[in-house]
């Protein structure tokens, strides 16, 4: 049996060019900003690998040494990735995205929600060269957690590196912004995205590239993206077929619904509808999301969603 070795994320050329600046050793913290799924997480992963690589290729990691292989597998002993909890301790979807103080200090993690904690992680000397903490969603740090991190960033144990990722610079606590070197991660040109798809032996199309809108991070989960777009098309088409097809399509959507992808996919599919239709449909979608966040009955919520959308699009004659 042939084993397929995982690789580090493949950066688009426009993002790989940023590594010349990011790989400089003098910064204790970087704040990478840009749209959701634009490629910030991949860039942070490659950056962490570069700082621990045994044989770096200029500003990029070699991808071959033991450290790079561990990074590619997502099990690097010197890398901690911290993000907001998406579910509660009872298994329900979290209503708000928050990174609490318990993620930073084990003594404050009363619910034992985190396996590793930043303070304790940084107390240990690096296995390779530099311990790195990636905060995926720095805007979700609550004030206590942000202040605790601030002390670590100012005096990082063992020269630790912090990489903070955020969609909007203005949503990050100002004291953290002032302590970090800032870099915007721009959307990737469509020609580069198309080339990435071709290099990965993936079929591309105009609709997929239009939906991606330069966000290279979407290419890491193409199956989920294509599923969301297909679900959105099926539901929208069923609205014109009649009440029963619309309810069936809504029930099918409930089973696959991803809060991270489906709302955006639906709005993308509705982009050419008249403004009044899009406004009414968007209101229905927001009501659905609010109901799900409030733990309302999902089946009933999607039925109401389908009925409201039928009104927005006009019942089939």
LOKE-254737 format. One line per 3 residues: number of its first residue (from 1); for each residue x, y, z of C-alpha. Coordinates in nm, 4 decimals. Layout:
BEGIN
NUM	X,Y,Z ~ ...
This chain:
BEGIN
1	0.0000,0.0000,0.0000 ~ 0.1312,0.3454,-0.0950 ~ 0.1003,0.6067,0.1740
4	0.0188,0.9604,0.0589 ~ 0.2159,1.2143,0.2590 ~ 0.0228,1.5297,0.3454
7	0.1683,1.8614,0.2332 ~ 0.1750,2.2053,0.3851 ~ -0.0905,2.4401,0.2434
10	-0.0048,2.5530,-0.1067 ~ -0.0045,2.9315,-0.1057 ~ -0.1164,3.1330,-0.4082
13	0.1722,3.3311,-0.5548 ~ 0.0335,3.6596,-0.4238 ~ 0.0237,3.5199,-0.0686
16	0.3578,3.3391,-0.0923 ~ 0.5116,3.6782,-0.1716 ~ 0.4016,3.7986,0.1742
19	0.6272,3.5409,0.3399 ~ 0.9380,3.7499,0.2698 ~ 0.8080,3.9984,0.5249
22	0.6431,3.7509,0.7635 ~ 0.9513,3.5272,0.7948 ~ 1.1646,3.8057,0.9440
25	1.2607,3.6942,1.2956 ~ 1.2260,4.0195,1.4899 ~ 0.8463,4.0312,1.5433
28	0.6809,3.8672,1.8448 ~ 0.3319,3.9014,1.6995 ~ 0.1646,3.9380,1.3613
31	-0.1927,4.0469,1.3019 ~ -0.3185,3.9172,0.9665 ~ -0.6431,4.0732,0.8487
34	-0.8650,3.9991,0.5517 ~ -1.2032,3.8520,0.4536 ~ -1.3193,3.5210,0.5992
37	-1.1532,3.2239,0.4266 ~ -0.9264,3.4475,0.2207 ~ -0.6276,3.2290,0.3172
40	-0.5098,3.3745,0.6492 ~ -0.5101,3.0361,0.8254 ~ -0.3019,2.8741,0.5506
43	-0.0551,3.1621,0.5626 ~ -0.0267,3.1316,0.9414 ~ 0.0330,2.7560,0.9134
46	0.3122,2.8071,0.6602 ~ 0.4608,3.0863,0.8721 ~ 0.4714,2.8636,1.1810
49	0.6332,2.5893,0.9728 ~ 0.8928,2.8328,0.8364 ~ 1.0027,2.9409,1.1843
52	1.0615,2.5765,1.2836 ~ 1.1951,2.4441,0.9528 ~ 1.5352,2.2739,0.9553
55	1.6154,2.3648,0.5943 ~ 1.4127,2.6722,0.4915 ~ 1.3929,2.7594,0.1245
58	1.4380,3.1334,0.1551 ~ 1.1213,3.2737,0.3170 ~ 0.9355,2.9421,0.2733
61	0.9638,2.6154,0.4685 ~ 1.1241,2.3195,0.2931 ~ 0.8197,2.0955,0.3391
64	1.0468,1.7914,0.3798 ~ 1.2054,1.7992,0.7258 ~ 1.0555,1.6335,1.0350
67	0.9192,1.9664,1.1598 ~ 0.7478,2.0460,0.8272 ~ 0.5967,1.6982,0.8090
70	0.4530,1.7402,1.1598 ~ 0.3114,2.0794,1.0601 ~ 0.1519,1.9298,0.7483
73	-0.0138,1.6609,0.9611 ~ -0.1465,1.9236,1.2041 ~ 0.0362,1.7656,1.4995
76	0.3338,1.9975,1.5392 ~ 0.4374,2.0043,1.9074 ~ 0.5314,2.3721,1.8892
79	0.2099,2.5032,1.7304 ~ -0.1116,2.5785,1.9188 ~ -0.4209,2.6892,1.7251
82	-0.6867,2.8649,1.9279 ~ -1.0333,2.9539,1.7984 ~ -1.3790,3.0328,1.9300
85	-1.5899,2.7380,2.0393 ~ -1.8568,2.6515,1.7829 ~ -2.0582,2.4310,2.0197
88	-2.1512,2.4513,2.3861 ~ -2.0645,2.1911,2.6491 ~ -2.4065,2.0339,2.5813
91	-2.3298,1.9936,2.2103 ~ -2.5532,2.2752,2.0865 ~ -2.4326,2.5430,1.8454
94	-2.2811,2.8347,2.0344 ~ -2.4895,3.1516,2.0156 ~ -2.1859,3.3785,2.0235
97	-1.8267,3.3271,1.9178 ~ -1.6054,3.3953,2.2192 ~ -1.2496,3.2995,2.3112
100	-1.2595,3.3170,2.6936 ~ -0.9866,3.3523,2.9536 ~ -1.0148,2.9761,3.0089
103	-0.8465,2.9226,2.6727 ~ -0.5425,3.1109,2.8008 ~ -0.5195,2.9853,3.1602
106	-0.6026,2.6271,3.2581 ~ -0.7015,2.7387,3.6095 ~ -0.9789,2.9506,3.4593
109	-1.1091,2.6757,3.2291 ~ -1.3850,2.5627,3.4634 ~ -1.5660,2.3581,3.2014
112	-1.2461,2.1901,3.0768 ~ -1.3339,2.3073,2.7264 ~ -0.9760,2.3305,2.6025
115	-0.7197,2.0512,2.5920 ~ -0.4294,2.2963,2.5777 ~ -0.3989,2.6440,2.7244
118	-0.1728,2.9230,2.6044 ~ 0.0109,2.9928,2.9312 ~ 0.0897,2.6280,3.0008
121	0.1773,2.5642,2.6352 ~ 0.4358,2.8422,2.6398 ~ 0.5924,2.7286,2.9659
124	0.7482,2.4362,2.7781 ~ 1.0581,2.4947,2.5689 ~ 1.0165,2.4367,2.1946
127	1.0850,2.0926,2.0548 ~ 1.2257,2.2510,1.7401 ~ 1.2945,2.6256,1.7364
130	0.9961,2.8480,1.8152 ~ 0.6629,2.7902,1.9817 ~ 0.3810,2.9552,1.7869
133	0.0274,3.0407,1.8977 ~ -0.2233,3.0998,1.6162 ~ -0.5373,3.2850,1.7287
136	-0.7945,3.2162,1.4554 ~ -1.0512,3.4865,1.5247 ~ -0.8720,3.7475,1.7358
139	-1.1868,3.9620,1.7270 ~ -1.3577,3.6972,1.9450 ~ -1.1147,3.7316,2.2365
142	-1.2993,3.8670,2.5371 ~ -1.1249,4.1472,2.7330 ~ -0.9893,3.9124,3.0010
145	-0.8366,3.6777,2.7467 ~ -0.6971,3.9643,2.5399 ~ -0.5326,4.1258,2.8421
148	-0.3775,3.7966,2.9478 ~ -0.2386,3.7467,2.5975 ~ -0.1085,4.1012,2.5932
151	0.1309,4.0243,2.8775 ~ 0.2608,3.7196,2.6933 ~ 0.3080,3.9100,2.3676
154	0.5057,4.1829,2.5431 ~ 0.7391,3.9296,2.7068 ~ 0.7016,3.6039,2.5121
157	0.8457,3.2981,2.6883 ~ 1.1190,3.1265,2.4856 ~ 1.0789,3.3810,2.2010
160	0.7283,3.2539,2.1256 ~ 0.5510,3.3859,1.8166 ~ 0.1863,3.4950,1.8084
163	-0.0127,3.5049,1.4841 ~ -0.3514,3.6746,1.5245 ~ -0.6086,3.6341,1.2484
166	-0.9041,3.8701,1.2123 ~ -1.1525,3.9736,0.9474 ~ -1.1653,4.3375,1.0547
169	-0.8866,4.5285,1.2251 ~ -1.1412,4.7543,1.3980 ~ -1.2979,4.4595,1.5800
172	-0.9744,4.3606,1.7565 ~ -0.9048,4.5072,2.1002 ~ -0.6825,4.8145,2.0373
175	-0.4121,4.7155,2.2873 ~ -0.3514,4.3947,2.0920 ~ -0.3449,4.5828,1.7625
178	-0.0815,4.8209,1.8986 ~ 0.1504,4.5355,2.0007 ~ 0.1375,4.3425,1.6720
181	0.2916,4.3944,1.3303 ~ -0.0002,4.4245,1.0891 ~ -0.0427,4.2811,0.7416
184	-0.3503,4.2660,0.5195 ~ -0.4048,3.9411,0.3291 ~ -0.5725,4.0405,0.0009
187	-0.8116,3.8348,-0.2127 ~ -0.6438,3.6291,-0.4828 ~ -0.7047,3.7134,-0.8511
190	-0.9422,3.4763,-1.0300 ~ -0.6650,3.3687,-1.2652 ~ -0.4611,3.2456,-0.9671
193	-0.7609,3.0645,-0.8156 ~ -0.8317,2.8958,-1.1489 ~ -0.4666,2.7882,-1.1664
196	-0.4843,2.6452,-0.8133 ~ -0.7889,2.4416,-0.9107 ~ -0.6141,2.3122,-1.2206
199	-0.2982,2.2261,-1.0248 ~ -0.5139,2.0315,-0.7799 ~ -0.6872,1.8455,-1.0636
202	-1.0163,2.0044,-0.9654 ~ -1.2757,2.1207,-1.2176 ~ -1.3414,2.4917,-1.2017
205	-1.6241,2.7037,-1.3321 ~ -1.7211,3.0669,-1.3474 ~ -1.9842,3.0364,-1.0754
208	-1.7402,2.8765,-0.8316 ~ -1.4788,3.1458,-0.8946 ~ -1.7423,3.4176,-0.8605
211	-1.8583,3.2725,-0.5290 ~ -1.5004,3.2401,-0.4024 ~ -1.4367,3.6081,-0.4841
214	-1.0650,3.5655,-0.4358 ~ -1.0876,3.3667,-0.1096 ~ -0.8308,3.0926,-0.1522
217	-0.9311,2.9342,0.1793 ~ -1.2531,2.8105,0.0215 ~ -1.0525,2.5801,-0.2046
220	-0.9487,2.3688,0.0951 ~ -1.3042,2.2381,0.1304 ~ -1.4395,2.2334,-0.2235
223	-1.6842,1.9496,-0.1577 ~ -1.8582,2.1511,0.1143 ~ -1.8643,2.4623,-0.1040
226	-2.0131,2.2773,-0.3996 ~ -2.2690,2.1096,-0.1713 ~ -2.3777,2.4479,-0.0312
229	-2.4151,2.5990,-0.3788 ~ -2.6082,2.2970,-0.5052 ~ -2.8376,2.2999,-0.2013
232	-2.9051,2.6706,-0.2531 ~ -2.9924,2.6162,-0.6196 ~ -3.2197,2.3228,-0.5400
235	-3.4127,2.5105,-0.2728 ~ -3.4508,2.8181,-0.4908 ~ -3.5714,2.6100,-0.7854
238	-3.8167,2.4180,-0.5680 ~ -3.9830,2.7418,-0.4559 ~ -4.1336,2.7796,-0.8037
241	-4.2406,2.4151,-0.8324 ~ -4.5001,2.4224,-0.5584 ~ -4.5509,2.4109,-0.1831
244	-4.4644,2.0445,-0.1317 ~ -4.1363,2.0557,-0.3327 ~ -4.0378,2.3694,-0.1392
247	-4.0994,2.1996,0.1965 ~ -3.9087,1.8889,0.0832 ~ -3.6138,2.0991,-0.0303
250	-3.6144,2.2872,0.3013 ~ -3.6153,1.9574,0.4929 ~ -3.3185,1.8377,0.2863
253	-3.1372,2.1658,0.3521 ~ -3.1854,2.1220,0.7268 ~ -2.9804,1.8009,0.7165
256	-2.6784,1.9611,0.5474 ~ -2.7066,2.3229,0.6644 ~ -2.3732,2.4870,0.7464
259	-2.3994,2.8314,0.9117 ~ -2.0585,2.9134,0.7666 ~ -2.1456,2.8385,0.4032
262	-2.5163,2.8007,0.3267 ~ -2.6335,3.1559,0.4073 ~ -2.3682,3.2969,0.1769
265	-2.4454,3.0371,-0.0913 ~ -2.8151,3.1266,-0.0804 ~ -2.7433,3.4976,-0.1145
268	-2.5081,3.4215,-0.4039 ~ -2.7768,3.2215,-0.5851 ~ -3.0246,3.5059,-0.5286
271	-2.7841,3.7740,-0.6554 ~ -2.9670,3.8300,-0.9871 ~ -3.3161,3.8506,-0.8375
274	-3.4928,4.1894,-0.8182 ~ -3.3984,4.4004,-0.5192 ~ -3.7352,4.3598,-0.3484
277	-3.7116,3.9805,-0.3749 ~ -3.3558,3.9734,-0.2423 ~ -3.4487,4.1970,0.0497
280	-3.7474,3.9806,0.1491 ~ -3.5481,3.6581,0.1050 ~ -3.2614,3.7975,0.3112
283	-3.5037,3.8894,0.5897 ~ -3.6342,3.5305,0.5863 ~ -3.2786,3.3970,0.6024
286	-3.1897,3.6211,0.8958 ~ -3.5028,3.5028,1.0792 ~ -3.3974,3.1407,1.0201
289	-3.0489,3.2052,1.1560 ~ -3.1872,3.3807,1.4631 ~ -3.4256,3.0910,1.5278
292	-3.1445,2.8353,1.5028 ~ -2.9208,3.0416,1.7308 ~ -3.2060,3.0504,1.9835
295	-3.2309,2.6685,1.9649 ~ -3.5792,2.6730,1.8145 ~ -3.7122,2.3505,1.6609
298	-3.4989,2.3091,1.3455 ~ -3.7604,2.1222,1.1415 ~ -4.0269,2.3842,1.2103
301	-3.7791,2.6679,1.1520 ~ -3.6901,2.5398,0.8046 ~ -4.0582,2.4898,0.7194
304	-4.1329,2.8511,0.8144 ~ -3.8278,2.9549,0.6128 ~ -3.9600,2.7770,0.3032
307	-4.3061,2.9319,0.3401 ~ -4.1617,3.2811,0.3859 ~ -3.9366,3.2360,0.0843
310	-4.2378,3.1283,-0.1225 ~ -4.3975,3.4600,-0.0381 ~ -4.0777,3.6454,-0.1230
313	-4.0362,3.4809,-0.4633 ~ -4.4068,3.4626,-0.5420 ~ -4.6070,3.1432,-0.5477
316	-4.5923,2.9362,-0.8676 ~ -4.8908,2.9816,-1.0875
